[in-house]
Amino acid sequence: MQSLQRFQEERRQLRRAGEVFNGGNLKNFIIIIIIIIIIIIIIIIIIIITITITITITITITITITAAAAAAAAAAAPPPAPAAAAAAAAPAPPPAPAAAAAAPAPAAAAAAAAATTCATATG
């Protein structure tokens, strides 16, 4: 009699275990796995977009700095030798206010161009 009761109890437990896997719990488990996979894909896409934006900004800033350095070097470079010799041979004209104001213009223009490009690059 006792073995029959034990057999029936084991049979009930196995039936409950089968209901767990054949019923709604397995469906819920599959849905959870699908949601986790979707979340992982979204995270990967966000990482790729972030890396792309970072590379773009880095390249833009590098180009800006290079352009600003080239403009500063061009503004600071001495005039070519033939022009300097001709300027030294010619009598110096009296300094005019317009000439004094025009002297810092190349450096100011280079700084303004660099600032504009940098502001455009950073948005």
HELIX and SHEET records of a PDB file:
HELIX    1   1 GLN A    2  ASN A   22  1                                  21    
HELIX    2   2 GLY A   24  ALA A   76  1                                  53    
HELIX    3   3 ALA A   81  ALA A   89  1                                   9    
HELIX    4   4 PRO A   97  ALA A  102  1                                   6    
HELIX    5   5 ALA A  105  THR A  122  1                                  18    
END                                                                             
